[in-house]
Amino acid sequence: MSFTFTIRQGPARLASRAPQLAKSFAKTTNSPSAAIRAFHQSTPKNTFFTSRTVSVVVRTANGKPGNNNLLARLAGAARGYQSQSYATPQADRGQLLRKLMVGGAIFGGTLVAINVIFNRETREDGGMPPFERSYLNKTFMHTGLGVGIIGLTAYQMIQSGFVYRIMVTNPWVVAIGGLALSFATMIGTRSIDPDNYVPKYALWTAFNATQAAFIAPLLSFAPTALIARAGLYTVAMMGAISFVGATAKQEKYLYIGGPLLAGAAIVAVSGFAPLIIPATAIRTLAFTESIWLYGGLALFGGFTLYDVQKILHRARLAERGVIKPDPVNESISLELDFLNIFVRMIQILMMQNNRNRKK
């Protein structure tokens, strides 16, 4: 038996050619254009900020960044990019200031326009009495506190992942169960005597939590700046309408309660239209969406006017001892008005942003 051993000389030949390979590599690195071509051939196609990466490779290969015009241009571009990033906070502050000015102008214009159109007949008793003013201020304080509870609860629901669990659940179960809890807590809050502070405020807090569960999915998709704008517009609209209702003639707008309820039924039906109308009826769905957004915006603005006058009417009844003063019950109506206007403001602003992106 014989064995044959074959020895390949590949490694030995490579070792003998090592000085030649080193010289050829040195020649390649001394040529910036060759280095740049080699870099572009080795990098992937989808790169971000390629110019800054190229400058690093060329400096490493060339060794003389000061003598290359390409490196100077790349360094200037990098400095320009950095200066632009430093100027961004100033631009943001200027944009925020413009938004605040626009919001103030909208508030003032809305106040003047609504006051001129709807408030031609003012109070005839020499202004708002102190008891009515105090009762209205307490109601607004509870309204602001309730809106704050709703906002904080919605934020905690988003951060804890509760919103995701709501969204993956059957929508009919969430809608029916949420409405049942909302109505139950609202009716329970209204039925408790105002002297029983603990159960009344506990149910009132539970009612606010149910409202937070309704708006939390929408807030999770909306940007923070857009939510702030919607809140500013809602406060401006409700503030102007409340001023008109507070300074108008006594019981001037209480008659609009019936028409507002009829309009609320129409808006509610238009909101359920996408569940019934097929998706192919595009024009019909667009019409119902307009009723839901803009019709609902006008409707709940009217409800704000009606609720403010109703609060003042109940304040006069409480002053005469007919009913007990209950700012918590009064604040529930204003909270619902605020939430309905706020949600529609967010939807309108999101639609405008989508249109601007398409342009």
FENKA-V42481 format. One record per pair of residues at least 12 apart in sequence whose C-alpha atoms are under 10 Angstrom apart, sorted by the first residue. I is the first residue (numbers start at 1). J is the second residue. D is the distance in whole Angstrom. If there is no record, write none. Layout:
i->{I | I}
j->{J | J}
d->{D | D}
This chain:
i->{26 | 28 | 28 | 29 | 29 | 29 | 29 | 29 | 30 | 30 | 30 | 30 | 31 | 31 | 31 | 32 | 32 | 32 | 32 | 32 | 32 | 32 | 32 | 33 | 33 | 34 | 35 | 35 | 35 | 35 | 35 | 35 | 36 | 36 | 36 | 36 | 36 | 39 | 39 | 39 | 39 | 40 | 49 | 51 | 51 | 51 | 51 | 51 | 51 | 52 | 52 | 52 | 52 | 52 | 53 | 54 | 54 | 54 | 55 | 55 | 55 | 55 | 55 | 55 | 55 | 56 | 56 | 58 | 58 | 59 | 96 | 99 | 99 | 100 | 100 | 103 | 103 | 103 | 103 | 103 | 104 | 104 | 104 | 105 | 106 | 106 | 106 | 106 | 107 | 107 | 107 | 107 | 107 | 107 | 107 | 107 | 107 | 108 | 108 | 108 | 109 | 109 | 110 | 110 | 110 | 110 | 110 | 110 | 111 | 111 | 111 | 111 | 111 | 111 | 111 | 111 | 111 | 112 | 112 | 113 | 114 | 114 | 114 | 114 | 114 | 115 | 115 | 115 | 115 | 115 | 115 | 115 | 116 | 117 | 118 | 118 | 118 | 118 | 118 | 119 | 119 | 119 | 119 | 119 | 119 | 119 | 119 | 120 | 120 | 120 | 121 | 121 | 121 | 121 | 121 | 122 | 122 | 122 | 122 | 122 | 122 | 122 | 122 | 123 | 123 | 123 | 123 | 123 | 123 | 123 | 124 | 124 | 124 | 124 | 125 | 125 | 127 | 127 | 127 | 127 | 128 | 128 | 128 | 128 | 128 | 129 | 131 | 131 | 131 | 131 | 131 | 132 | 132 | 132 | 132 | 132 | 132 | 132 | 132 | 132 | 133 | 133 | 133 | 134 | 135 | 135 | 135 | 135 | 135 | 135 | 135 | 135 | 135 | 135 | 135 | 136 | 136 | 136 | 136 | 136 | 136 | 136 | 136 | 136 | 137 | 138 | 138 | 138 | 138 | 138 | 139 | 139 | 139 | 139 | 139 | 139 | 139 | 139 | 139 | 139 | 140 | 140 | 140 | 140 | 140 | 140 | 140 | 141 | 141 | 141 | 142 | 142 | 142 | 142 | 142 | 142 | 142 | 142 | 143 | 143 | 143 | 143 | 143 | 143 | 143 | 143 | 143 | 143 | 143 | 144 | 144 | 144 | 144 | 145 | 145 | 145 | 146 | 146 | 146 | 146 | 146 | 146 | 146 | 146 | 146 | 146 | 146 | 147 | 147 | 147 | 147 | 147 | 147 | 147 | 147 | 147 | 147 | 148 | 149 | 149 | 149 | 149 | 149 | 149 | 150 | 150 | 150 | 150 | 150 | 150 | 150 | 150 | 150 | 150 | 150 | 150 | 150 | 150 | 151 | 151 | 151 | 151 | 151 | 151 | 151 | 152 | 152 | 153 | 153 | 153 | 153 | 153 | 153 | 153 | 154 | 154 | 154 | 154 | 154 | 154 | 154 | 154 | 154 | 154 | 154 | 154 | 154 | 155 | 155 | 155 | 155 | 155 | 156 | 156 | 157 | 157 | 157 | 157 | 157 | 157 | 158 | 158 | 158 | 158 | 158 | 159 | 162 | 162 | 162 | 163 | 163 | 163 | 163 | 163 | 163 | 163 | 163 | 164 | 164 | 164 | 166 | 166 | 166 | 166 | 167 | 174 | 174 | 175 | 178 | 178 | 178 | 178 | 179 | 179 | 179 | 180 | 181 | 181 | 181 | 181 | 181 | 182 | 182 | 182 | 182 | 182 | 182 | 182 | 182 | 183 | 183 | 184 | 184 | 184 | 185 | 185 | 185 | 185 | 185 | 185 | 185 | 185 | 185 | 185 | 186 | 186 | 186 | 186 | 186 | 186 | 186 | 186 | 186 | 187 | 187 | 187 | 187 | 188 | 188 | 188 | 188 | 189 | 189 | 189 | 189 | 189 | 189 | 189 | 189 | 189 | 189 | 190 | 190 | 190 | 190 | 190 | 190 | 190 | 191 | 192 | 193 | 193 | 194 | 194 | 194 | 194 | 194 | 194 | 195 | 195 | 195 | 200 | 200 | 201 | 204 | 204 | 204 | 204 | 207 | 208 | 208 | 208 | 211 | 211 | 211 | 212 | 214 | 215 | 215 | 215 | 215 | 218 | 218 | 218 | 219 | 219 | 221 | 222 | 222 | 222 | 222 | 223 | 223 | 226 | 226 | 226 | 226 | 226 | 226 | 227 | 227 | 227 | 227 | 227 | 227 | 228 | 229 | 229 | 229 | 229 | 230 | 230 | 230 | 230 | 230 | 230 | 230 | 230 | 230 | 230 | 231 | 231 | 231 | 231 | 231 | 231 | 231 | 232 | 232 | 233 | 233 | 233 | 233 | 234 | 234 | 234 | 234 | 234 | 234 | 234 | 234 | 234 | 234 | 234 | 234 | 235 | 235 | 235 | 237 | 237 | 237 | 237 | 237 | 238 | 238 | 238 | 238 | 238 | 238 | 238 | 238 | 238 | 239 | 240 | 240 | 240 | 241 | 241 | 241 | 241 | 241 | 241 | 241 | 242 | 242 | 242 | 242 | 242 | 242 | 242 | 242 | 243 | 243 | 244 | 244 | 244 | 245 | 245 | 245 | 245 | 245 | 245 | 245 | 245 | 245 | 245 | 246 | 246 | 246 | 246 | 246 | 247 | 248 | 248 | 249 | 250 | 250 | 250 | 250 | 251 | 251 | 251 | 251 | 251 | 252 | 252 | 253 | 253 | 253 | 253 | 253 | 253 | 253 | 253 | 254 | 254 | 254 | 254 | 254 | 254 | 254 | 255 | 256 | 256 | 256 | 256 | 257 | 257 | 257 | 257 | 257 | 257 | 259 | 259 | 260 | 260 | 260 | 260 | 260 | 261 | 261 | 262 | 263 | 263 | 263 | 263 | 263 | 264 | 264 | 264 | 264 | 264 | 264 | 266 | 266 | 266 | 266 | 266 | 267 | 267 | 267 | 267 | 267 | 267 | 267 | 267 | 267 | 267 | 267 | 268 | 268 | 268 | 269 | 269 | 269 | 270 | 270 | 270 | 270 | 270 | 270 | 270 | 270 | 270 | 270 | 271 | 271 | 271 | 271 | 271 | 271 | 271 | 271 | 272 | 272 | 272 | 273 | 273 | 273 | 273 | 274 | 274 | 274 | 292 | 293 | 293 | 293 | 293 | 293 | 293 | 293 | 294 | 294 | 294 | 294 | 295 | 296 | 296 | 296 | 297 | 297 | 297 | 297 | 297 | 297 | 297 | 298 | 299 | 299 | 299 | 300 | 300 | 300 | 300 | 300 | 300 | 300 | 301 | 301 | 301 | 301 | 302 | 303 | 303 | 303 | 303 | 304 | 304 | 304 | 304 | 304 | 304 | 304 | 305 | 305 | 307 | 307 | 307 | 307 | 307 | 308 | 308 | 308 | 308 | 310 | 311 | 311 | 311 | 311 | 311 | 311 | 311 | 314 | 314 | 315}
j->{61 | 61 | 62 | 58 | 60 | 61 | 62 | 63 | 61 | 62 | 63 | 64 | 58 | 61 | 62 | 57 | 58 | 59 | 61 | 62 | 63 | 68 | 70 | 58 | 62 | 61 | 54 | 57 | 58 | 60 | 61 | 62 | 54 | 55 | 57 | 58 | 61 | 53 | 54 | 57 | 58 | 54 | 78 | 71 | 73 | 74 | 75 | 77 | 78 | 71 | 74 | 75 | 77 | 78 | 74 | 70 | 71 | 74 | 70 | 71 | 72 | 73 | 74 | 75 | 78 | 71 | 74 | 70 | 71 | 71 | 225 | 229 | 232 | 229 | 232 | 229 | 232 | 233 | 235 | 236 | 232 | 233 | 236 | 236 | 232 | 233 | 236 | 237 | 232 | 233 | 234 | 235 | 236 | 237 | 238 | 239 | 240 | 236 | 237 | 240 | 236 | 240 | 236 | 237 | 238 | 239 | 240 | 241 | 236 | 237 | 238 | 239 | 240 | 241 | 242 | 243 | 244 | 240 | 244 | 240 | 237 | 240 | 241 | 243 | 244 | 240 | 241 | 243 | 244 | 245 | 247 | 248 | 244 | 244 | 241 | 244 | 245 | 248 | 253 | 243 | 244 | 245 | 246 | 247 | 248 | 249 | 252 | 244 | 248 | 249 | 247 | 248 | 249 | 250 | 252 | 244 | 245 | 246 | 247 | 248 | 249 | 250 | 252 | 246 | 247 | 248 | 249 | 250 | 251 | 252 | 247 | 248 | 249 | 250 | 249 | 250 | 246 | 247 | 248 | 249 | 246 | 247 | 248 | 250 | 312 | 316 | 312 | 315 | 316 | 318 | 319 | 246 | 311 | 312 | 313 | 314 | 315 | 316 | 318 | 319 | 246 | 312 | 315 | 315 | 311 | 312 | 314 | 315 | 316 | 318 | 319 | 325 | 326 | 327 | 330 | 246 | 308 | 309 | 311 | 312 | 315 | 327 | 330 | 331 | 327 | 326 | 327 | 328 | 330 | 331 | 308 | 311 | 326 | 327 | 328 | 329 | 330 | 331 | 332 | 334 | 308 | 327 | 328 | 330 | 331 | 334 | 335 | 327 | 328 | 331 | 327 | 328 | 329 | 330 | 331 | 332 | 334 | 335 | 327 | 328 | 329 | 330 | 331 | 332 | 333 | 334 | 335 | 336 | 338 | 331 | 334 | 335 | 338 | 208 | 331 | 335 | 204 | 205 | 207 | 208 | 209 | 211 | 328 | 331 | 332 | 334 | 335 | 208 | 211 | 212 | 331 | 332 | 334 | 335 | 336 | 338 | 339 | 208 | 205 | 206 | 208 | 209 | 211 | 212 | 205 | 206 | 207 | 208 | 209 | 210 | 211 | 212 | 213 | 214 | 215 | 216 | 335 | 339 | 208 | 209 | 211 | 212 | 215 | 216 | 219 | 209 | 212 | 208 | 209 | 210 | 211 | 212 | 213 | 216 | 208 | 209 | 210 | 211 | 212 | 213 | 214 | 215 | 216 | 217 | 218 | 219 | 220 | 212 | 213 | 216 | 219 | 220 | 212 | 216 | 209 | 212 | 213 | 216 | 217 | 220 | 213 | 216 | 217 | 219 | 220 | 220 | 213 | 216 | 217 | 213 | 214 | 215 | 216 | 217 | 218 | 219 | 220 | 216 | 217 | 220 | 213 | 214 | 216 | 217 | 217 | 213 | 214 | 214 | 210 | 211 | 213 | 214 | 210 | 211 | 214 | 210 | 206 | 207 | 209 | 210 | 211 | 206 | 207 | 208 | 209 | 210 | 211 | 213 | 214 | 207 | 210 | 203 | 206 | 207 | 200 | 202 | 203 | 204 | 205 | 206 | 207 | 208 | 209 | 210 | 203 | 204 | 205 | 206 | 207 | 208 | 210 | 329 | 332 | 203 | 204 | 207 | 329 | 200 | 203 | 204 | 207 | 201 | 202 | 203 | 204 | 205 | 206 | 207 | 328 | 329 | 332 | 203 | 204 | 326 | 328 | 329 | 330 | 332 | 329 | 329 | 324 | 326 | 324 | 325 | 326 | 327 | 328 | 329 | 324 | 325 | 326 | 328 | 329 | 328 | 328 | 329 | 331 | 332 | 332 | 332 | 335 | 336 | 335 | 336 | 339 | 339 | 339 | 339 | 340 | 342 | 343 | 343 | 346 | 347 | 343 | 346 | 350 | 346 | 347 | 349 | 350 | 346 | 350 | 345 | 346 | 347 | 349 | 350 | 353 | 342 | 343 | 345 | 346 | 349 | 350 | 346 | 342 | 345 | 346 | 349 | 341 | 342 | 343 | 344 | 345 | 346 | 347 | 348 | 349 | 350 | 338 | 339 | 341 | 342 | 343 | 345 | 346 | 342 | 345 | 341 | 342 | 345 | 346 | 297 | 301 | 337 | 338 | 339 | 340 | 341 | 342 | 343 | 344 | 345 | 346 | 338 | 341 | 342 | 297 | 301 | 304 | 338 | 341 | 300 | 301 | 302 | 304 | 305 | 334 | 337 | 338 | 341 | 304 | 301 | 304 | 305 | 301 | 302 | 303 | 304 | 305 | 306 | 308 | 301 | 304 | 305 | 306 | 307 | 308 | 309 | 334 | 305 | 308 | 305 | 308 | 309 | 302 | 304 | 305 | 306 | 307 | 308 | 309 | 310 | 311 | 312 | 305 | 308 | 309 | 311 | 312 | 309 | 305 | 309 | 309 | 309 | 310 | 312 | 313 | 306 | 309 | 310 | 312 | 313 | 306 | 309 | 302 | 303 | 305 | 306 | 307 | 308 | 309 | 310 | 305 | 306 | 307 | 308 | 309 | 310 | 313 | 306 | 302 | 303 | 305 | 306 | 302 | 303 | 305 | 306 | 307 | 310 | 299 | 302 | 299 | 300 | 302 | 303 | 306 | 299 | 303 | 299 | 295 | 296 | 298 | 299 | 300 | 292 | 295 | 296 | 299 | 300 | 303 | 288 | 291 | 292 | 295 | 296 | 288 | 289 | 290 | 291 | 292 | 293 | 294 | 295 | 296 | 297 | 299 | 291 | 292 | 296 | 288 | 291 | 292 | 285 | 287 | 288 | 289 | 290 | 291 | 292 | 293 | 295 | 296 | 285 | 288 | 289 | 290 | 291 | 292 | 293 | 296 | 288 | 289 | 292 | 285 | 288 | 289 | 292 | 286 | 288 | 289 | 344 | 340 | 341 | 343 | 344 | 345 | 347 | 348 | 341 | 344 | 345 | 348 | 344 | 340 | 341 | 344 | 337 | 340 | 341 | 342 | 343 | 344 | 345 | 341 | 337 | 340 | 341 | 334 | 336 | 337 | 338 | 339 | 340 | 341 | 337 | 338 | 340 | 341 | 337 | 333 | 334 | 336 | 337 | 333 | 334 | 335 | 336 | 337 | 338 | 341 | 334 | 337 | 330 | 331 | 333 | 334 | 337 | 330 | 331 | 333 | 334 | 330 | 326 | 327 | 329 | 330 | 331 | 333 | 334 | 326 | 330 | 327}
d->{9 | 9 | 10 | 9 | 9 | 5 | 6 | 9 | 7 | 6 | 9 | 10 | 10 | 9 | 7 | 10 | 7 | 9 | 8 | 6 | 10 | 9 | 10 | 9 | 10 | 10 | 10 | 8 | 7 | 10 | 7 | 8 | 7 | 9 | 8 | 7 | 9 | 10 | 8 | 8 | 9 | 9 | 10 | 10 | 10 | 6 | 9 | 8 | 8 | 10 | 7 | 8 | 9 | 7 | 10 | 10 | 9 | 9 | 8 | 6 | 9 | 10 | 6 | 8 | 10 | 9 | 10 | 9 | 8 | 8 | 10 | 8 | 10 | 9 | 9 | 8 | 7 | 7 | 10 | 8 | 9 | 9 | 8 | 10 | 10 | 8 | 7 | 9 | 9 | 8 | 10 | 8 | 5 | 7 | 10 | 8 | 7 | 8 | 10 | 8 | 10 | 9 | 8 | 7 | 10 | 9 | 6 | 8 | 8 | 8 | 10 | 8 | 4 | 7 | 9 | 8 | 8 | 8 | 10 | 9 | 10 | 7 | 7 | 9 | 7 | 8 | 8 | 8 | 6 | 9 | 9 | 9 | 9 | 10 | 9 | 7 | 9 | 8 | 10 | 10 | 6 | 8 | 10 | 8 | 6 | 8 | 10 | 10 | 8 | 9 | 9 | 6 | 6 | 10 | 9 | 9 | 10 | 9 | 6 | 4 | 5 | 8 | 9 | 9 | 6 | 6 | 4 | 6 | 10 | 10 | 10 | 9 | 7 | 8 | 9 | 9 | 9 | 7 | 10 | 10 | 8 | 7 | 10 | 10 | 9 | 9 | 9 | 7 | 8 | 9 | 7 | 9 | 9 | 6 | 9 | 9 | 6 | 7 | 9 | 8 | 9 | 8 | 9 | 9 | 8 | 8 | 9 | 6 | 10 | 9 | 10 | 8 | 9 | 7 | 10 | 9 | 8 | 10 | 7 | 7 | 8 | 8 | 9 | 10 | 9 | 9 | 6 | 9 | 9 | 9 | 10 | 8 | 8 | 5 | 7 | 9 | 6 | 5 | 9 | 9 | 10 | 8 | 10 | 9 | 7 | 8 | 10 | 9 | 10 | 8 | 7 | 6 | 9 | 9 | 6 | 9 | 10 | 9 | 9 | 8 | 10 | 8 | 5 | 7 | 9 | 6 | 6 | 10 | 9 | 9 | 9 | 8 | 10 | 10 | 9 | 10 | 8 | 8 | 9 | 6 | 9 | 10 | 9 | 8 | 8 | 10 | 7 | 8 | 10 | 9 | 10 | 10 | 10 | 7 | 10 | 8 | 8 | 9 | 8 | 10 | 7 | 8 | 10 | 8 | 9 | 10 | 9 | 5 | 6 | 8 | 7 | 5 | 9 | 10 | 9 | 9 | 10 | 9 | 9 | 9 | 9 | 7 | 9 | 9 | 10 | 9 | 8 | 8 | 6 | 9 | 9 | 6 | 8 | 9 | 10 | 8 | 10 | 9 | 5 | 6 | 9 | 7 | 5 | 9 | 10 | 8 | 9 | 9 | 10 | 7 | 8 | 9 | 10 | 9 | 10 | 8 | 8 | 7 | 9 | 9 | 10 | 7 | 8 | 8 | 6 | 9 | 9 | 9 | 10 | 8 | 10 | 10 | 7 | 6 | 10 | 10 | 8 | 10 | 8 | 10 | 8 | 10 | 10 | 8 | 8 | 10 | 9 | 9 | 7 | 9 | 8 | 8 | 8 | 9 | 9 | 10 | 9 | 8 | 10 | 7 | 10 | 8 | 6 | 8 | 9 | 6 | 7 | 10 | 10 | 8 | 9 | 9 | 10 | 8 | 10 | 9 | 6 | 7 | 9 | 6 | 5 | 9 | 10 | 9 | 8 | 7 | 10 | 9 | 6 | 9 | 10 | 9 | 8 | 9 | 10 | 9 | 10 | 8 | 7 | 8 | 9 | 8 | 8 | 5 | 6 | 9 | 9 | 8 | 8 | 7 | 9 | 9 | 9 | 9 | 8 | 6 | 9 | 9 | 9 | 10 | 9 | 9 | 8 | 8 | 6 | 9 | 8 | 9 | 9 | 10 | 9 | 8 | 10 | 8 | 8 | 9 | 10 | 9 | 9 | 9 | 9 | 10 | 9 | 9 | 8 | 10 | 10 | 8 | 10 | 10 | 7 | 8 | 9 | 9 | 9 | 9 | 10 | 8 | 9 | 10 | 8 | 10 | 9 | 9 | 7 | 10 | 7 | 8 | 9 | 9 | 9 | 9 | 7 | 9 | 10 | 9 | 10 | 9 | 8 | 9 | 9 | 6 | 8 | 9 | 5 | 6 | 9 | 9 | 8 | 10 | 9 | 10 | 9 | 6 | 9 | 8 | 8 | 9 | 10 | 9 | 8 | 8 | 10 | 10 | 10 | 10 | 7 | 9 | 10 | 6 | 6 | 9 | 9 | 7 | 10 | 8 | 9 | 9 | 10 | 8 | 10 | 10 | 9 | 9 | 7 | 10 | 7 | 9 | 9 | 9 | 7 | 9 | 9 | 10 | 10 | 10 | 7 | 8 | 10 | 7 | 6 | 10 | 9 | 9 | 7 | 6 | 9 | 9 | 6 | 9 | 10 | 9 | 9 | 7 | 9 | 9 | 10 | 8 | 5 | 7 | 8 | 6 | 6 | 9 | 10 | 9 | 9 | 7 | 7 | 9 | 8 | 9 | 10 | 8 | 9 | 7 | 10 | 8 | 8 | 9 | 6 | 8 | 9 | 7 | 9 | 8 | 9 | 10 | 7 | 6 | 9 | 9 | 7 | 9 | 9 | 6 | 8 | 10 | 7 | 7 | 9 | 8 | 8 | 9 | 9 | 7 | 9 | 8 | 10 | 7 | 9 | 10 | 10 | 10 | 7 | 8 | 7 | 7 | 9 | 9 | 9 | 10 | 8 | 8 | 10 | 7 | 10 | 10 | 9 | 8 | 7 | 8 | 10 | 10 | 8 | 9 | 9 | 9 | 8 | 9 | 10 | 6 | 5 | 9 | 10 | 7 | 6 | 10 | 8 | 9 | 8 | 9 | 9 | 10 | 9 | 9 | 9 | 5 | 7 | 9 | 7 | 6 | 10 | 10 | 10 | 10 | 7 | 7 | 10 | 8 | 6 | 9 | 10 | 9 | 10 | 9 | 7 | 7 | 9 | 10 | 10 | 8 | 9 | 8 | 10 | 9 | 9 | 6 | 8 | 8 | 7 | 10 | 8 | 9 | 9 | 10 | 8 | 8 | 8 | 9 | 8 | 6 | 9 | 9 | 7 | 8 | 9 | 9 | 10 | 9 | 10 | 9 | 6 | 8 | 9 | 7 | 7 | 7 | 9 | 9 | 8 | 9 | 9 | 8 | 10 | 7 | 8 | 7 | 10 | 9 | 6 | 8 | 10 | 10 | 10 | 8 | 9 | 7 | 7 | 9 | 9 | 10 | 9 | 8 | 9 | 10 | 9 | 10 | 7 | 9 | 10 | 10 | 9 | 9 | 10}
